[in-house]
Amino acid sequence: MQFGIHSLLFRETFAEQDLPLLDKCKKMGFDAVEIIPFDVDRFPAAKVKKAAADLGLTINMGFGMPLEYNIISPDAAVRKAGLDFSRKLIDVCNEVGAKLFGGMIYCGWGYLTGKGRTEQEWNWGVEGYREIANYAKQTSDLILGIEPVNRFESHFINTAADAVKFIHAVGVSNVRVHLDTFHMIREEDDFPRAVETAGSLLGYVHACENQRGIPGTGLVPWVPFFKALRKVGYDGCITIESFDPDIESVAKLCCIWRKLADSPEQLATEGVKFLKSVYQQVQAA
C-alpha cells in the first residue's frame, strides 16, 4: 500500500518553483504526490518526472473538468473540445510518468441540469470516454480513475455502483473506480459495501474526512473501510486530499471556509500517521 498527499494542500498550482514540495512530501513520510496541472501548457512535466524519480516518489495526476470541456454537454462542439482536452491531459500524464489520472475527468465539474441523469447524457459520456480511454491505452499504461462525487457537484456519477456501471459500459481495461471517502459519506449507504461493489475495479482512493480535516477527526468509519479494502485485495495508493483555506481560489472551488488544522503540514503528517496506524491494525488482525 502506498500513501499519498495532494499538492493542493500546499500550493495553488504546480509550477517549476514548486518542485521542492516533492522533497517536502517525501520527508513527511509520503510515497506519492497527486498533482492537478491547472496550467497544462506550462506544467513542468519532465522536471517533475526527474525530481520524483530521484526521490522515489510516485506521481498521480487529477483534474476536475471545466464546463467548457464537458463531454456530456448537449453542445457537440463542447463535447469535442472535451475529448481534445482530455487527450492533452493524458499526454501530460504520460510525460510526467504518472501511474494514474483520476478525478471528475468524465464530465464537467459542477455541471447540474436540475434533473437526474438522462439516457442521452449517459450515451454521450460512455461514447466519449471510450474514445478517451482507448487513446490512453494506445499511448501508455496509464490508469484512468472515475471518481463518483456528491450530488452537489454532479448528477452524473455519485456512487460506486454508478462508476462500475459506467466502466462496464465503456468497456476499456484501463478504466477503474476512484473512491473518495468525502463523497462516499454523502452518497453511499454503507462504506464496506461500496468498496465491495467496486471490487477488482478499484484503482485509486482519496482518504478524506467528512469535513476535509485530519483523517481520524471526523465521521468516516476508517476501520471498516480498510477492512473492506483488504477484502477486495486493494493494495494501490491512498491519497489524503484536503485544501488550505488560505489559498483563496482553491478554498472557493472546494468550499473550504475554516481552518481544518493548525497548518497544512499538521493535517498531512497527523493524517498519514493515523491512516498508516489503521492500515497496520487491520493487516495485523
Sequence and secondary structure as in RCSB ss.txt:
>XXXX:A:sequence
MQFGIHSLLFRETFAEQDLPLLDKCKKMGFDAVEIIPFDVDRFPAAKVKKAAADLGLTINMGFGMPLEYNIISPD
AAVRKAGLDFSRKLIDVCNEVGAKLFGGMIYCGWGYLTGKGRTEQEWNWGVEGYREIANYAKQTSDLILGIEPVN
RFESHFINTAADAVKFIHAVGVSNVRVHLDTFHMIREEDDFPRAVETAGSLLGYVHACENQRGIPGTGLVPWVPF
FKALRKVGYDGCITIESFDPDIESVAKLCCIWRKLADSPEQLATEGVKFLKSVYQQVQAA
>XXXX:A:secstr
 EEEEEGGGT SS  GGGTHHHHHHHHTT SEEEE  SSGGG  HHHHHHHHHHHT EEEEEEE  GGG TT S 
HHHHHHHHHHHHHHHHHHHHHT SEEEEE SS TT   SS   HHHHHHHHHHHHHHHHHHHHH   EEEE    
TTT SS  SHHHHHHHHHHH  TTEEEEEEHHHHHHH S HHHHHHHHGGGEEEEEE  TTSSSTTSSS  HHHH
HHHHHHHT  SEEEE    TTSHHHHHHHT  S SSSSHHHHHHHHHHHHHHHHHHHHH 
